[in-house]
Amino acid sequence: MKGFSDNKYNLNMKNLKYSIGADVSMKDFACCISVINDQQEVKVKATHKFANTAAGFGLFLQWVSHHKKEELPIVFVMEAT
């Protein structure tokens, strides 16, 4: 049995930053927002696909604002292909 010193019982964990990964194509882009804490644990908060248009980008920014629950830095990443 796991003890109270394990990470899932540590109530003093501090979130460090959000990370948003994007997979971009000609027609749309899929995004994932996650948060990493000071124990280097990553938790996926949400995923969504948006149209690769000006309107889709506007919806993406609203989505990010909706899922950002803390004032933390946000890192945006995507793979160069």
Summary of the structure (lengths in Angstrom):
residues: 81
radius of gyration: 15.5
end to end distance: 45.0
largest distance: 51.6
contacts: 181
relative contact order: 0.25
helix: 21%
strand: 43%
